Amino acid sequence: MNTELHEKRIPIIKIGNFLIVSIQVDMHDKLAIQLQSQILEEIEKTGAKGVLIDISVLEMVDSFIGRMLSGMASMASIMDAAVVIVGMQPAVAITLVELGLEMPGVDTALNMEKGMEMLERRIKDEDYKLY
Amino acid sequence: MLQLTSDSTWEQLGKHPIETEHDIVNVRQFIRFYAKGLKMGIIDQTRITTAVSELLRNMYNYGGGGEVTIEKGIVDEKNTLIVTCVDQGPGIENLDLAMSDGYTSGNGMGFGLPGAKRLVDRFEIKSETNKGTIVRVMKWK
C-alpha cells in the first residue's frame, strides 16, 4: 500500500520564489492528504512565498478535495506563503457551488500565467508594506 | 440488507464493492463513463460523479464500506442513470438532521448528503440503526 502511494506522488516544482504543483490524477483521499503535507514541507525547505496548484485536469472536486484545498491555503498562509488555485474547469466550479462548498480564503486564477502574476503582485505589496 | 423498490426494466451496468479508497476512485470513473454513454452534458456528468463520490465517501468512512450498483433505465419517460449505495454500517440515527445543511458528524467532515441531493434529479434514502443505510440517486438526460 505504501509503495503504491509513493509511486503516485505528485511532483512539486520550484521556480524562483514559487512552488508549482500540477495535479494530474484523480486523487484518492490519502493522496490528497499526503500532497497537503508534502507542499507544507516543501514550503519550509525552500522558503517559497507562493504556491500555484493547477487543477485544470481535475474533472471533479468533491467536498473532501475542496476542503483539502482550502485547508492547504490556510496552512500555507500561516507559513507565510500564498496559495493560488488555477485552471478550475467550469463544470467543477458549478458543481462546487451547488454542492454548497464554500472555499473561504482561497484565491483562484484562470490559468497559470494569471496565477503567477497574482502571486508576484502580492509579494510586491507585502514588501512595500514593510517599508 | 436494506432495499429500495426497483423497476424490473432497469438494466444493470455494474456492481462494485467499496472496500478501499481506490474503489471510490474507480467507481467515480465508471459513473462518468456511463453518464457520458447516456449523452449527458459535461456539467451533468460532473454533478452525478460528484454526488456519488460524496455517497461513497460516507459509506467508506461511516458505514464500513459497502456496495454500489449502477443501472440505467427509463424514469419519468427519461433516460436515467441510477446509482444505489448500500452499507451495513451503524445507520444514521437522525435522518432529518443528516439531511439538513451544515450538519457534520463531529469530526468536521459533513455527511455531504444535502449537497449530493442538490446535484441529482432524484434522491432516496433509507436508514436503520445497526442495520445500515441505502441511498439511491438518479440523474436523467
Interface residues (C-beta under 8 A of the other chain):
Chain A: D26 M27 H28 D29 K30 E59 M60 V61 D62 S63 F64 R67 Q89 P90 A91 V92 I94 T95 E98 L99 G100 L101
Chain B: E21 H22 I24 V25 R28 Q29 R32 I42 I43 Q45 T46 R47 T49 T50 S53 E54 R57 D101 M109 G110 G112 P114 G115 A116 R118 L119
